């Protein structure tokens, strides 16, 4: 299902002239340097193709297809690294001593230090020879000046001269770090030469015709050459820099019926190319269809060329405010709200809230369009599928809209109206932490599943939020919003003792729920103390919040006694006294213990009451003005 939908998406991208995506026989690869070859086959210059900046980034280019090498010697055409092009390799000292030092008779050490060894050994010579052989096989029949000069370079190159070459010396360490290299001959990149491209494509066609690994592809159903190895998937945070595999078999325990490697799950070469190319396109860091949720790299796509579809999905999954460039008179950037998109999403939310179905006019695309979300996490040399979602786009929008509706809560205007999943997950770790790895790797997948399937939110997430509120004795609108959403969904599913209509967006002073009233009471007692002495360092919040939300029978008698002293000293004590009486009118006795659900209601009542104080203060100020 995942591979089939990615193949269909590749076909859609391939028909879109505005999309830059690799065509069959080619792949998108990061290239660092271009080797300039003269007419007589000499390396005359090296052009740095990387971006400027503190950490230069390689340039993405379409080059002849680069399949997975695994452990074999597999040269790439017209683009490869130093081991294949020059026959030279840099190894860590420990790796050198483990693998090479024992067979020193076939090795030549060009340079060494405490950490690294630059050398030529039998395998690097074999890689270089295979690289030379491949290009002679494909290019020997061509009558092209640039091709002739390139082949002369391959035939005349001696690995022993690597460190002595003046042009190589400037970029030696970068080249030896595994950088991809291309070739410039007669003022044109070799892999872009039309004659060379035709020769490469003819070579691939001949290989397919001669292939002895033909079989029925599980994806297309056609009989075609089966991919032994699949292209690496790049762009998943935390995975290996060289890429990781979504489909792979590297141990006999995974094999069956005598079939090795990916012949266990026969996928045709064409389908393999399509799904890996489409997925690598989605995982590009510049692609708006890519979102990071904790350790899970998430991509989404729709089976349509309409960009508005994916723009809306991006906003619903990862709503954010864009930042404008700093003005001339200030160095600070200014947050700009995309008012048009916010208005559009607001209209959709109103329809979902009222139970109205979403139409093409609402979504700017057919609601029956197939839509997919794929969450990938690193797992050594492989990728783990954290979650997979396939549905109609209209259903997806309805469920994301319902999530945002459930999260709605009274707040001030300083924060964004819509909360991203990543922002929500950040509330489970200390505010002082800037390390994303501290977020539980499982929570992102659990939360996304509950959103996409419209099921109760995970209790693990709820418990983590409650814990942060207790530890930090602070509840903001994001935490309060999730507590409200969690309780709402439990009430709808029938697994809660609290009725749905008692869980509101703002203060419900008529609610008979005791834990909710106790949360309100704690907010009133805290305010009574603050009215007496605003500079007090040790408050009832810092001392009693956690215990009050768990064991109210122990704490509240003490707090009510303390409150009498504060009320007696305060100018507005009579208001606090009246508020306490109104709240306690609905409380027969203080519970000895509050369970997790009741603790959430306590915190919700506390948050609502504090916001009610703030709102009233604003109204009084505006009237006096």
Secondary structure, DSSP 8 states (H G I E B T S, - for coil): -HHHHHHHHHHHHHT-TT-----TTEEEEEE-EEEEE-TTS-EEEEEE-S-SSSS---EEEEEE-----TTS----SS-B-HHHHTS-EEEEHHHHHHHTGGGGGG-EEEEE-SSEEEEE-HHHHHHHHHHHHHHHHHHTT---HHHHHHHHHHHH--GGGTTT-HHHHHTHHHHHTT--EEEEETTEEGGG-HHHHHHHHHHHHHHHHH-S-EEE-TTT--EEEB-SS---B---TTS-TT-BBSS---SGGG-BTTB-GGGGG--BHHHHHHHHHHHHHHT-TT-TTEEEETTEEEEEEESSS-HHHHHHHHHHHS---EE----TT-SS--EE--HHHHHHHHHHHHHHHTT----HHHHTS-TTSEEEEEEEEEETTEEEEEEEEEEEHHHHHHHHHHHHHHH-----SSS-SS--HHHHHHTTS-TT---GGGS-HHHHHHHHHHHHHT----HHHHHHHHHHHHHHT---HHHHHHHHHHHHHHHHHT--SS-GGGS-SS--TT---HHHHHHHHHHHHHHHHHHH-TT-SS-HHHHHHHHHHH-HHHHHHHHHHHHHHHHHH-TTHHHHHHHHHHHHTT-SS--S---HHHHHHHHHHHHHHHHHHHHHHHHHHHHH-
